[in-house]
Amino acid sequence: MVLHFHKKGARIDFPPNNKFGSILKAQNMKRLIPVMILCAGLFACENTATSTDAGEKHGELVATDSTKEAAAEEATENFPDPDAVGTFGAAVTAEGAIASADLLGKLKKTDSIRIKVKGNINSCCQAKGCWMTMPLTADREMTVKFKDYGFFVPKNAAGKAAVVDGWAYREMVSVDELKHFAEDAGEPAEEIAKITKPEERITFMADGVLIEPSAEGAH
């Protein structure tokens, strides 16, 4: 006689043509039925608990995503005055900032750096104020974005001095994103159509921006 236990219950095996085994098998199966029912119930409870945990976890993730979306929507409803100056995002001061013209030198040995940079604003997103550019050299500039899409800058900020605090890094910008920037800047369709290749650019992800009333060096 061999007794087997497994997830779905238990089984007793007897040699073929064993009368005693047949009788005992019938009696034992009656006794095992309650055990089998109990095991099945415990297994079902475990699966239900697992499903409940997974559902709760999914709910937490959905709630988190909804919170982020709600914050972004709230931010888009609070555009600054087009001519405003001052601090946007996290508090920023000019203390310790390097000139934007010196940033490329800092990025020679690394792809990213936490830093504070000051310089003039070349252009600004005319749709929402969700990005701006600052010069690095006479023919090269960096794009400044704002952390978590959490704040915007005034649309008329171009030509004013600014201090940005955050991360500067190199990245390959896709054709689609380049065209998006051009559209936001109000570039004509014929100029946007000329964008056909991705570009390596310097991007600055700012925690905060300080915009001053006039351009750097202006009197």
Number of C-alpha atoms within 10 A of each C-alpha: 10 8 9 10 10 9 9 11 15 14 14 15 12 15 10 8 8 11 11 9 16 15 10 14 17 12 11 13 15 11 11 15 13 11 14 17 13 13 16 14 11 11 13 12 12 11 11 12 11 12 12 12 12 12 12 12 12 12 12 12 12 11 12 12 12 12 12 14 12 12 14 15 13 13 14 17 9 11 16 17 11 13 12 16 21 13 18 22 17 16 12 18 14 14 10 10 15 16 15 20 17 13 20 16 9 14 15 9 9 10 12 17 16 13 17 25 26 25 24 23 23 17 20 26 23 18 12 18 24 21 26 25 21 26 18 17 13 7 6 12 18 22 19 23 22 23 17 12 17 19 26 24 29 23 22 18 26 20 17 19 22 25 25 31 23 20 18 26 17 17 13 11 15 15 15 13 11 17 19 13 19 18 17 17 17 14 12 10 11 8 11 17 10 9 15 12 10 13 13 10 15 22 20 29 20 26 20 25 28 21 25 17 15 16 17 15 8 8 5
